[in-house]
């Protein structure tokens, strides 16, 4: 019971982890862009500073997605081949 649950959880983490991270980062980037555009609409003279801070913030948000992708690849490398899984289940 333990090994097949471990393999299933690991495969699920590889498949869904990056997708969930991308969804969260996409929502965060949308909210950050919305806030920056509202700030520029209120104070057009501060547009250069707001856009600089927006780009820095978006780069940090995007780095979280890249970290999740790297972690997904690392977990994928820990998955055994299908023959090993079938032998463990039987």
Chimera marker file (.cmm) of the C-alpha trace (Angstrom):
<marker_set name="trace">
<marker id="1" x="0.000" y="0.000" z="0.000" r="1" g="1" b="0" radius="0.5"/>
<marker id="2" x="2.797" y="2.446" z="0.838" r="1" g="1" b="0" radius="0.5"/>
<marker id="3" x="4.879" y="2.326" z="-2.333" r="1" g="1" b="0" radius="0.5"/>
<marker id="4" x="2.005" y="2.652" z="-4.803" r="1" g="1" b="0" radius="0.5"/>
<marker id="5" x="0.635" y="5.612" z="-2.833" r="1" g="1" b="0" radius="0.5"/>
<marker id="6" x="4.089" y="7.207" z="-2.888" r="1" g="1" b="0" radius="0.5"/>
<marker id="7" x="4.427" y="6.733" z="-6.660" r="1" g="1" b="0" radius="0.5"/>
<marker id="8" x="0.915" y="8.087" z="-7.267" r="1" g="1" b="0" radius="0.5"/>
<marker id="9" x="1.515" y="11.152" z="-5.084" r="1" g="1" b="0" radius="0.5"/>
<marker id="10" x="4.861" y="11.815" z="-6.751" r="1" g="1" b="0" radius="0.5"/>
<marker id="11" x="3.356" y="11.565" z="-10.240" r="1" g="1" b="0" radius="0.5"/>
<marker id="12" x="0.505" y="13.856" z="-9.201" r="1" g="1" b="0" radius="0.5"/>
<marker id="13" x="2.949" y="16.392" z="-7.779" r="1" g="1" b="0" radius="0.5"/>
<marker id="14" x="4.938" y="16.369" z="-11.027" r="1" g="1" b="0" radius="0.5"/>
<marker id="15" x="1.852" y="16.895" z="-13.150" r="1" g="1" b="0" radius="0.5"/>
<marker id="16" x="-0.126" y="19.358" z="-11.084" r="1" g="1" b="0" radius="0.5"/>
<marker id="17" x="2.518" y="21.324" z="-9.190" r="1" g="1" b="0" radius="0.5"/>
<marker id="18" x="3.707" y="23.426" z="-12.108" r="1" g="1" b="0" radius="0.5"/>
<marker id="19" x="0.154" y="24.016" z="-13.335" r="1" g="1" b="0" radius="0.5"/>
<marker id="20" x="-0.990" y="25.266" z="-9.938" r="1" g="1" b="0" radius="0.5"/>
<marker id="21" x="2.083" y="27.480" z="-9.624" r="1" g="1" b="0" radius="0.5"/>
<marker id="22" x="1.490" y="28.934" z="-13.089" r="1" g="1" b="0" radius="0.5"/>
<marker id="23" x="-2.143" y="29.626" z="-12.248" r="1" g="1" b="0" radius="0.5"/>
<marker id="24" x="-1.222" y="31.419" z="-9.039" r="1" g="1" b="0" radius="0.5"/>
<marker id="25" x="1.517" y="33.433" z="-10.700" r="1" g="1" b="0" radius="0.5"/>
<marker id="26" x="-0.785" y="34.375" z="-13.560" r="1" g="1" b="0" radius="0.5"/>
<marker id="27" x="-3.350" y="35.706" z="-11.119" r="1" g="1" b="0" radius="0.5"/>
<marker id="28" x="-0.628" y="37.586" z="-9.245" r="1" g="1" b="0" radius="0.5"/>
<marker id="29" x="0.748" y="39.115" z="-12.435" r="1" g="1" b="0" radius="0.5"/>
<marker id="30" x="-2.724" y="40.206" z="-13.484" r="1" g="1" b="0" radius="0.5"/>
<marker id="31" x="-3.356" y="41.891" z="-10.145" r="1" g="1" b="0" radius="0.5"/>
<marker id="32" x="0.056" y="43.579" z="-10.214" r="1" g="1" b="0" radius="0.5"/>
<marker id="33" x="-0.525" y="44.890" z="-13.724" r="1" g="1" b="0" radius="0.5"/>
<marker id="34" x="-3.996" y="46.098" z="-12.764" r="1" g="1" b="0" radius="0.5"/>
<marker id="35" x="-2.573" y="47.997" z="-9.806" r="1" g="1" b="0" radius="0.5"/>
<marker id="36" x="0.185" y="49.546" z="-11.882" r="1" g="1" b="0" radius="0.5"/>
<marker id="37" x="-2.208" y="50.689" z="-14.584" r="1" g="1" b="0" radius="0.5"/>
<marker id="38" x="-4.529" y="52.201" z="-11.994" r="1" g="1" b="0" radius="0.5"/>
<marker id="39" x="-1.559" y="53.999" z="-10.460" r="1" g="1" b="0" radius="0.5"/>
<marker id="40" x="-0.510" y="55.398" z="-13.825" r="1" g="1" b="0" radius="0.5"/>
<marker id="41" x="-4.089" y="56.501" z="-14.497" r="1" g="1" b="0" radius="0.5"/>
<marker id="42" x="-4.145" y="58.419" z="-11.197" r="1" g="1" b="0" radius="0.5"/>
<marker id="43" x="-0.637" y="59.898" z="-11.495" r="1" g="1" b="0" radius="0.5"/>
<marker id="44" x="0.640" y="59.937" z="-15.082" r="1" g="1" b="0" radius="0.5"/>
<marker id="45" x="3.798" y="61.793" z="-14.037" r="1" g="1" b="0" radius="0.5"/>
<marker id="46" x="4.896" y="58.759" z="-11.990" r="1" g="1" b="0" radius="0.5"/>
<marker id="47" x="4.533" y="56.330" z="-14.902" r="1" g="1" b="0" radius="0.5"/>
<marker id="48" x="8.269" y="55.655" z="-15.325" r="1" g="1" b="0" radius="0.5"/>
<marker id="49" x="8.792" y="54.778" z="-11.667" r="1" g="1" b="0" radius="0.5"/>
<marker id="50" x="5.628" y="52.662" z="-11.514" r="1" g="1" b="0" radius="0.5"/>
<marker id="51" x="6.592" y="50.715" z="-14.638" r="1" g="1" b="0" radius="0.5"/>
<marker id="52" x="10.094" y="50.074" z="-13.297" r="1" g="1" b="0" radius="0.5"/>
<marker id="53" x="8.673" y="48.687" z="-10.062" r="1" g="1" b="0" radius="0.5"/>
<marker id="54" x="6.114" y="46.673" z="-12.025" r="1" g="1" b="0" radius="0.5"/>
<marker id="55" x="8.795" y="45.010" z="-14.153" r="1" g="1" b="0" radius="0.5"/>
<marker id="56" x="10.838" y="44.117" z="-11.056" r="1" g="1" b="0" radius="0.5"/>
<marker id="57" x="7.744" y="42.703" z="-9.366" r="1" g="1" b="0" radius="0.5"/>
<marker id="58" x="6.731" y="40.692" z="-12.426" r="1" g="1" b="0" radius="0.5"/>
<marker id="59" x="10.235" y="39.243" z="-12.681" r="1" g="1" b="0" radius="0.5"/>
<marker id="60" x="10.046" y="38.087" z="-9.059" r="1" g="1" b="0" radius="0.5"/>
<marker id="61" x="6.594" y="36.571" z="-9.589" r="1" g="1" b="0" radius="0.5"/>
<marker id="62" x="7.777" y="34.781" z="-12.738" r="1" g="1" b="0" radius="0.5"/>
<marker id="63" x="10.782" y="33.367" z="-10.901" r="1" g="1" b="0" radius="0.5"/>
<marker id="64" x="8.393" y="31.486" z="-8.608" r="1" g="1" b="0" radius="0.5"/>
<marker id="65" x="6.920" y="29.693" z="-11.624" r="1" g="1" b="0" radius="0.5"/>
<marker id="66" x="10.398" y="28.809" z="-12.853" r="1" g="1" b="0" radius="0.5"/>
<marker id="67" x="11.288" y="27.391" z="-9.419" r="1" g="1" b="0" radius="0.5"/>
<marker id="68" x="8.130" y="25.261" z="-9.509" r="1" g="1" b="0" radius="0.5"/>
<marker id="69" x="9.036" y="24.020" z="-12.991" r="1" g="1" b="0" radius="0.5"/>
<marker id="70" x="12.546" y="23.066" z="-11.860" r="1" g="1" b="0" radius="0.5"/>
<marker id="71" x="11.094" y="21.298" z="-8.823" r="1" g="1" b="0" radius="0.5"/>
<marker id="72" x="8.679" y="19.412" z="-11.084" r="1" g="1" b="0" radius="0.5"/>
<marker id="73" x="11.564" y="18.239" z="-13.258" r="1" g="1" b="0" radius="0.5"/>
<marker id="74" x="13.477" y="17.139" z="-10.169" r="1" g="1" b="0" radius="0.5"/>
<marker id="75" x="10.490" y="15.153" z="-8.908" r="1" g="1" b="0" radius="0.5"/>
<marker id="76" x="9.984" y="13.646" z="-12.358" r="1" g="1" b="0" radius="0.5"/>
<marker id="77" x="13.549" y="12.364" z="-12.194" r="1" g="1" b="0" radius="0.5"/>
<marker id="78" x="12.678" y="10.518" z="-8.974" r="1" g="1" b="0" radius="0.5"/>
<marker id="79" x="9.873" y="8.537" z="-10.621" r="1" g="1" b="0" radius="0.5"/>
<marker id="80" x="10.882" y="4.967" z="-11.448" r="1" g="1" b="0" radius="0.5"/>
<marker id="81" x="10.129" y="3.383" z="-14.786" r="1" g="1" b="0" radius="0.5"/>
<marker id="82" x="6.654" y="1.815" z="-15.234" r="1" g="1" b="0" radius="0.5"/>
<marker id="83" x="7.998" y="-1.771" z="-14.945" r="1" g="1" b="0" radius="0.5"/>
<marker id="84" x="9.307" y="-1.067" z="-11.451" r="1" g="1" b="0" radius="0.5"/>
<marker id="85" x="5.952" y="0.389" z="-10.424" r="1" g="1" b="0" radius="0.5"/>
<marker id="86" x="4.069" y="-2.637" z="-11.762" r="1" g="1" b="0" radius="0.5"/>
<marker id="87" x="6.423" y="-5.011" z="-9.940" r="1" g="1" b="0" radius="0.5"/>
<marker id="88" x="5.928" y="-3.096" z="-6.685" r="1" g="1" b="0" radius="0.5"/>
<marker id="89" x="2.141" y="-3.215" z="-7.015" r="1" g="1" b="0" radius="0.5"/>
<marker id="90" x="2.034" y="-6.941" z="-7.813" r="1" g="1" b="0" radius="0.5"/>
<link id1="1" id2="2" r="1" g="1" b="0" radius="0.2"/>
<link id1="2" id2="3" r="1" g="1" b="0" radius="0.2"/>
<link id1="3" id2="4" r="1" g="1" b="0" radius="0.2"/>
<link id1="4" id2="5" r="1" g="1" b="0" radius="0.2"/>
<link id1="5" id2="6" r="1" g="1" b="0" radius="0.2"/>
<link id1="6" id2="7" r="1" g="1" b="0" radius="0.2"/>
<link id1="7" id2="8" r="1" g="1" b="0" radius="0.2"/>
<link id1="8" id2="9" r="1" g="1" b="0" radius="0.2"/>
<link id1="9" id2="10" r="1" g="1" b="0" radius="0.2"/>
<link id1="10" id2="11" r="1" g="1" b="0" radius="0.2"/>
<link id1="11" id2="12" r="1" g="1" b="0" radius="0.2"/>
<link id1="12" id2="13" r="1" g="1" b="0" radius="0.2"/>
<link id1="13" id2="14" r="1" g="1" b="0" radius="0.2"/>
<link id1="14" id2="15" r="1" g="1" b="0" radius="0.2"/>
<link id1="15" id2="16" r="1" g="1" b="0" radius="0.2"/>
<link id1="16" id2="17" r="1" g="1" b="0" radius="0.2"/>
<link id1="17" id2="18" r="1" g="1" b="0" radius="0.2"/>
<link id1="18" id2="19" r="1" g="1" b="0" radius="0.2"/>
<link id1="19" id2="20" r="1" g="1" b="0" radius="0.2"/>
<link id1="20" id2="21" r="1" g="1" b="0" radius="0.2"/>
<link id1="21" id2="22" r="1" g="1" b="0" radius="0.2"/>
<link id1="22" id2="23" r="1" g="1" b="0" radius="0.2"/>
<link id1="23" id2="24" r="1" g="1" b="0" radius="0.2"/>
<link id1="24" id2="25" r="1" g="1" b="0" radius="0.2"/>
<link id1="25" id2="26" r="1" g="1" b="0" radius="0.2"/>
<link id1="26" id2="27" r="1" g="1" b="0" radius="0.2"/>
<link id1="27" id2="28" r="1" g="1" b="0" radius="0.2"/>
<link id1="28" id2="29" r="1" g="1" b="0" radius="0.2"/>
<link id1="29" id2="30" r="1" g="1" b="0" radius="0.2"/>
<link id1="30" id2="31" r="1" g="1" b="0" radius="0.2"/>
<link id1="31" id2="32" r="1" g="1" b="0" radius="0.2"/>
<link id1="32" id2="33" r="1" g="1" b="0" radius="0.2"/>
<link id1="33" id2="34" r="1" g="1" b="0" radius="0.2"/>
<link id1="34" id2="35" r="1" g="1" b="0" radius="0.2"/>
<link id1="35" id2="36" r="1" g="1" b="0" radius="0.2"/>
<link id1="36" id2="37" r="1" g="1" b="0" radius="0.2"/>
<link id1="37" id2="38" r="1" g="1" b="0" radius="0.2"/>
<link id1="38" id2="39" r="1" g="1" b="0" radius="0.2"/>
<link id1="39" id2="40" r="1" g="1" b="0" radius="0.2"/>
<link id1="40" id2="41" r="1" g="1" b="0" radius="0.2"/>
<link id1="41" id2="42" r="1" g="1" b="0" radius="0.2"/>
<link id1="42" id2="43" r="1" g="1" b="0" radius="0.2"/>
<link id1="43" id2="44" r="1" g="1" b="0" radius="0.2"/>
<link id1="44" id2="45" r="1" g="1" b="0" radius="0.2"/>
<link id1="45" id2="46" r="1" g="1" b="0" radius="0.2"/>
<link id1="46" id2="47" r="1" g="1" b="0" radius="0.2"/>
<link id1="47" id2="48" r="1" g="1" b="0" radius="0.2"/>
<link id1="48" id2="49" r="1" g="1" b="0" radius="0.2"/>
<link id1="49" id2="50" r="1" g="1" b="0" radius="0.2"/>
<link id1="50" id2="51" r="1" g="1" b="0" radius="0.2"/>
<link id1="51" id2="52" r="1" g="1" b="0" radius="0.2"/>
<link id1="52" id2="53" r="1" g="1" b="0" radius="0.2"/>
<link id1="53" id2="54" r="1" g="1" b="0" radius="0.2"/>
<link id1="54" id2="55" r="1" g="1" b="0" radius="0.2"/>
<link id1="55" id2="56" r="1" g="1" b="0" radius="0.2"/>
<link id1="56" id2="57" r="1" g="1" b="0" radius="0.2"/>
<link id1="57" id2="58" r="1" g="1" b="0" radius="0.2"/>
<link id1="58" id2="59" r="1" g="1" b="0" radius="0.2"/>
<link id1="59" id2="60" r="1" g="1" b="0" radius="0.2"/>
<link id1="60" id2="61" r="1" g="1" b="0" radius="0.2"/>
<link id1="61" id2="62" r="1" g="1" b="0" radius="0.2"/>
<link id1="62" id2="63" r="1" g="1" b="0" radius="0.2"/>
<link id1="63" id2="64" r="1" g="1" b="0" radius="0.2"/>
<link id1="64" id2="65" r="1" g="1" b="0" radius="0.2"/>
<link id1="65" id2="66" r="1" g="1" b="0" radius="0.2"/>
<link id1="66" id2="67" r="1" g="1" b="0" radius="0.2"/>
<link id1="67" id2="68" r="1" g="1" b="0" radius="0.2"/>
<link id1="68" id2="69" r="1" g="1" b="0" radius="0.2"/>
<link id1="69" id2="70" r="1" g="1" b="0" radius="0.2"/>
<link id1="70" id2="71" r="1" g="1" b="0" radius="0.2"/>
<link id1="71" id2="72" r="1" g="1" b="0" radius="0.2"/>
<link id1="72" id2="73" r="1" g="1" b="0" radius="0.2"/>
<link id1="73" id2="74" r="1" g="1" b="0" radius="0.2"/>
<link id1="74" id2="75" r="1" g="1" b="0" radius="0.2"/>
<link id1="75" id2="76" r="1" g="1" b="0" radius="0.2"/>
<link id1="76" id2="77" r="1" g="1" b="0" radius="0.2"/>
<link id1="77" id2="78" r="1" g="1" b="0" radius="0.2"/>
<link id1="78" id2="79" r="1" g="1" b="0" radius="0.2"/>
<link id1="79" id2="80" r="1" g="1" b="0" radius="0.2"/>
<link id1="80" id2="81" r="1" g="1" b="0" radius="0.2"/>
<link id1="81" id2="82" r="1" g="1" b="0" radius="0.2"/>
<link id1="82" id2="83" r="1" g="1" b="0" radius="0.2"/>
<link id1="83" id2="84" r="1" g="1" b="0" radius="0.2"/>
<link id1="84" id2="85" r="1" g="1" b="0" radius="0.2"/>
<link id1="85" id2="86" r="1" g="1" b="0" radius="0.2"/>
<link id1="86" id2="87" r="1" g="1" b="0" radius="0.2"/>
<link id1="87" id2="88" r="1" g="1" b="0" radius="0.2"/>
<link id1="88" id2="89" r="1" g="1" b="0" radius="0.2"/>
<link id1="89" id2="90" r="1" g="1" b="0" radius="0.2"/>
</marker_set>
